Amino acid sequence: MSGRERQGDADLAAGDRGRIGMWLFICTEILLFGGLFLLYSVYRYKHQADFHAASLNLSRFDGTLNTLVLITSSLTAALAVHELRGGRTAKARLFIAFTILFALTFLTVKGFEWGEKFTHGLYPDAAHLLSLPRGQILYFGLYFTMTGLHAVHVIVGMGLFGYALRSMSRGRVDADHPIYVENVTLFWHLVDIIWIFLFPLFYLIS
Amino acid sequence: MSDTDIERKGGGTAAHGPGYRSYLLVYALLVCLTVLTVTSASLNLGAVAIAIVLVIAGTKSIFVLLYFMHLRYEKRLLIKILIPIVVATLAIFIGLTYTDILYR
């Protein structure tokens, strides 16, 4: 029995406490993005034609590709936890490495997408963007804010998974102490869920 | 109580996930739903199109929550009820905002 488990309520194992905390954090994240989705839906309701016209600028292919990449990364993350719990740390590390690789793929595609918008004068406060109808300006404002905030989450997730690999190689995270990887993976699935909603709302409404 | 008993007790309350087969089935389903949502969007269904993509997104999220995030295997009531609570809170926010926007 580790010192960690001896502290606090005996009924509540360390893993349970960590998991409850993570789920509470996930709830705050849902409310954060929920607020942005509400903002999106109100502006979309008020500027339907502009939103449709603006979404034609997005590449449906890139969006679909990134959706599949992120779903696949969710699968590899889930399998990493499965392997870690089974005591197969080497396999778990391999799956985490794949997850980081998919996250990097996602960001690369996203980077090219944003880059393409920038070359077409579509970035916040650009002269060309400001000359567009009001609804289109709002659409791109929301597009950059929401996909940008999501991308920040992807970057954070990559960092956390990278740290997981380090901790696993040093034996601090293993089958008996999997909570760190479990929680990072929960976070990663949340990032996937947010994208599941972002994708149709920005890419599929034209 | 021996050390292993404590470990087992700790592990017993932790959410145990499904196996490879279930993970891969859920993954296949998520990919199919992605294809379905892209297909439905290219059919020009008009006003119902947004409802269709949102229902599909909701379905995908439920599968991610239940299987990938292990909510289906969760034993702690506190964690089980968190997501319904937060979704209900959001629904209240959204509902009240729309009563203002639609009937102002």
Interface residues (C-beta under 8 A of the other chain):
Chain A: M1 E5 A13 A14 G15 D16 R19 I20 W23 L24 I26 C27 I30 L31 G34 G35 L38 S41 V42 Y45 K46 R60 T64 T67 L68 I71 T72 S74 L75 A77 A78 L79 V81 H82 R85 D176 L186 H189 L190 D192 I193 I196 F197 F199 P200 L201 L204 I205
Chain B: D3 I6 E7 K9 G10 G11 T13 A14 A15 H16 G17 G19 Y20 Y23 L24 Y27 L30 V31 T34 T37 V38 A41 A49 I50 V53 L54 I56 A57 K60 S61 V64 L65 Y67 F68 M69 R76 L78 I79 L82 I83 I85 V86 V87 T89 L90 F93 I94 T97 I101
